[in-house]
Structure formats: C-alpha cells, structure tokens
Amino acid sequence: MKWQGCWIVGVGCLLGLVLSSVCRGNPETDFAVAAEAYRVRDWPVAQAKFGQFVQQHHADARLPDALFYQAESAAQAGRWQEAVSLYGQFQRDFGQHPHAATAYFRVAEADYLAGNDATARPALDEFVKAHAQNILSSYALPRPARRL
C-alpha cells in the first residue's frame, strides 16, 4: 500500500512538471506578444503579458526588461500604486540594470501621481542628487501645491 501511494505521488509530480513546462510557453513568443501590446499602447494587456513573462521565465535574460515594462505599462494605464510597487521591485532586484536610473525617477513620479506627495518629493530630490547628469533630473522640478 505504501508503494502505491509513493507511485501515485511520483506520477503526480512528474505530470505536474510536464504540465507546467507545456503551460509555461515559449519565452521568445511570450516576450514578443507583451512587447507588441506595449508597442500598440494596449497598456492592460502589456502589463498582464509582461507580468506573465516575469512569473514564468525566471531564468530568461529579458526578465529585467519585462519587469521594467510591466511597471511602465501600469504607469501608462494610470495604475500609479501598482507602478510604484513594480518599479520598487525592479529597483530592488535589478539596481545595476541600464533602466535602473529611469526606474528610480519613475517610482518617485508614480508616487507623486498616486497622491503620495510626502514620499514623492524627497524621492525626486534624492534622484536629482544621485543622478544630476541624467536628463530626467530636469523633470524633477518642484510641483505647485495641489488645490483642494
């Protein structure tokens, strides 16, 4: 009886691995679909497809780009809180990536647009200090006070 249970569990695990491999998809195709949605500015689809890519293709070299463009898609769709979270994750996971400075700026910008003035302004100021030569520093200007 013990052997039958082990055999069933073993077959179940093997079947699970095969199904996850089949369901995972081709990284080339998955990234291309996400990139095309981004190109045509279908932000919800792009965000979802880049998110799927991030979840399914952990070892792919395009993982940082997929996470960055998932955050960009959320920002473009006006989902500021999601964008803040995704840019933050990108900064934590890929702080040395070529998109890192842009993500640093964009997390502060998204934070401001989400209405989080108290944390956005210091973050923009920090960005300017850390990246004074970056063109994005010229966009980190003090914003007028919001009217109620």
Backbone torsions as a table, in degrees:
resi	resn	phi	psi	omega
1	MET	NA	-39.9	178.7
2	LYS	-60.7	-41.4	-177.8
3	TRP	-66.0	-36.0	179.2
4	GLN	-64.9	-41.9	178.4
5	GLY	-63.6	-42.7	178.1
6	CYS	-64.5	-40.4	179.8
7	TRP	-63.9	-42.6	179.5
8	ILE	-64.3	-43.9	178.4
9	VAL	-63.6	-43.0	179.8
10	GLY	-62.2	-45.2	178.4
11	VAL	-65.0	-40.1	178.2
12	GLY	-61.4	-43.1	178.2
13	CYS	-64.4	-44.1	179.1
14	LEU	-62.1	-44.2	178.1
15	LEU	-62.3	-40.5	177.4
16	GLY	-61.0	-42.2	178.2
17	LEU	-64.7	-42.5	179.4
18	VAL	-64.5	-45.9	-179.9
19	LEU	-64.5	-40.1	179.5
20	SER	-66.6	-34.3	177.3
21	SER	-67.9	-42.3	179.9
22	VAL	-68.7	-42.6	-177.9
23	CYS	-72.6	-22.9	-175.5
24	ARG	-64.7	-37.1	178.0
25	GLY	87.5	174.2	-179.8
26	ASN	-88.0	124.8	-177.7
27	PRO	-60.8	-35.0	179.1
28	GLU	-61.5	-48.3	-178.8
29	THR	-68.1	-44.4	-178.4
30	ASP	-60.8	-42.6	179.5
31	PHE	-68.9	-40.2	179.9
32	ALA	-62.6	-40.1	178.3
33	VAL	-64.2	-44.8	179.0
34	ALA	-63.8	-44.1	-179.2
35	ALA	-64.4	-37.1	178.8
36	GLU	-67.7	-40.7	176.2
37	ALA	-61.3	-39.4	177.7
38	TYR	-65.7	-43.8	-178.5
39	ARG	-59.8	-39.5	-179.3
40	VAL	-90.1	9.0	175.0
41	ARG	63.6	34.3	173.0
42	ASP	-92.2	78.3	-169.8
43	TRP	-58.0	-45.4	-179.9
44	PRO	-61.9	-41.1	179.6
45	VAL	-68.3	-43.2	179.3
46	ALA	-60.2	-44.5	179.3
47	GLN	-61.0	-44.7	-179.3
48	ALA	-65.4	-44.4	-177.5
49	LYS	-69.3	-40.3	175.1
50	PHE	-65.4	-36.7	176.9
51	GLY	-62.5	-41.9	176.8
52	GLN	-63.2	-41.5	178.4
53	PHE	-59.7	-46.0	179.7
54	VAL	-59.4	-42.3	-178.1
55	GLN	-70.5	-33.3	-170.6
56	GLN	-99.7	-19.6	-172.3
57	HIS	-127.4	64.0	-175.6
58	HIS	-62.0	-28.6	-175.5
59	ALA	-94.7	-1.6	-176.6
60	ASP	-75.4	141.0	-179.0
61	ALA	-65.9	-19.3	179.7
62	ARG	-87.6	5.0	-179.6
63	LEU	-54.4	-47.5	178.9
64	PRO	-60.6	-41.8	178.8
65	ASP	-63.4	-41.0	179.7
66	ALA	-62.5	-43.3	178.9
67	LEU	-65.6	-42.7	178.8
68	PHE	-60.7	-47.2	-178.5
69	TYR	-74.3	-21.3	170.3
70	GLN	-65.8	-44.4	177.5
71	ALA	-64.1	-44.1	178.5
72	GLU	-60.1	-41.3	179.6
73	SER	-64.0	-41.3	177.4
74	ALA	-62.3	-42.6	179.0
75	ALA	-64.3	-44.4	-179.5
76	GLN	-63.3	-30.7	178.9
77	ALA	-82.3	-3.2	-179.5
78	GLY	79.9	16.9	177.1
79	ARG	-91.6	74.6	-169.2
80	TRP	-63.7	-43.8	-178.0
81	GLN	-64.2	-41.6	176.9
82	GLU	-63.1	-41.6	179.6
83	ALA	-61.8	-44.4	178.1
84	VAL	-56.7	-46.6	-179.0
85	SER	-63.4	-45.8	-177.8
86	LEU	-68.5	-41.9	176.3
87	TYR	-63.2	-39.4	177.2
88	GLY	-61.4	-42.8	177.1
89	GLN	-62.6	-42.3	178.4
90	PHE	-60.0	-45.9	179.7
91	GLN	-59.5	-43.8	-179.2
92	ARG	-65.9	-43.1	-173.2
93	ASP	-85.2	-29.3	-171.7
94	PHE	-136.2	47.4	-175.7
95	GLY	-61.3	-16.7	179.7
96	GLN	-104.6	3.8	-178.6
97	HIS	-70.2	152.9	177.3
98	PRO	-56.6	-25.5	177.6
99	HIS	-85.6	0.4	-172.6
100	ALA	-61.6	-43.9	-179.6
101	ALA	-64.6	-40.6	178.0
102	THR	-63.5	-42.2	178.8
103	ALA	-63.9	-37.9	178.2
104	TYR	-58.7	-47.1	177.7
105	PHE	-66.9	-46.0	-174.2
106	ARG	-66.7	-31.5	177.5
107	VAL	-66.2	-39.5	178.1
108	ALA	-68.3	-41.7	178.3
109	GLU	-62.4	-46.6	179.0
110	ALA	-63.7	-37.0	177.1
111	ASP	-61.4	-43.7	177.1
112	TYR	-62.1	-47.5	-177.8
113	LEU	-67.6	-22.2	175.1
114	ALA	-79.0	-5.5	179.4
115	GLY	93.3	10.4	-178.4
116	ASN	-94.1	61.3	-175.6
117	ASP	-56.6	-38.1	-174.7
118	ALA	-63.1	-32.9	179.0
119	THR	-98.0	-25.6	-177.3
120	ALA	-69.4	-46.1	-176.1
121	ARG	-61.0	-48.6	177.1
122	PRO	-61.1	-35.9	179.3
123	ALA	-66.2	-40.6	176.6
124	LEU	-64.7	-41.0	177.8
125	ASP	-62.0	-41.5	177.4
126	GLU	-63.7	-40.0	178.1
127	PHE	-59.4	-46.3	-179.1
128	VAL	-61.5	-41.3	178.3
129	LYS	-63.7	-43.0	-176.3
130	ALA	-78.0	-27.7	-173.6
131	HIS	-133.5	50.5	-175.7
132	ALA	-58.8	-31.2	-178.3
133	GLN	-84.9	-9.0	180.0
134	ASN	-75.0	136.9	-179.1
135	ILE	-57.3	-29.5	-179.7
136	LEU	-64.8	-22.2	178.2
137	SER	-59.6	-30.6	179.8
138	SER	-70.1	-16.6	177.6
139	TYR	-92.3	-8.1	-177.3
140	ALA	-89.4	51.6	-178.7
141	LEU	-83.9	153.1	174.4
142	PRO	-59.6	135.7	179.5
143	ARG	-95.0	146.4	175.5
144	PRO	-64.0	153.9	178.6
145	ALA	-61.2	143.9	178.5
146	ARG	-73.8	143.2	175.1
147	ARG	-88.7	144.2	179.2
148	LEU	-89.9	NA	NA
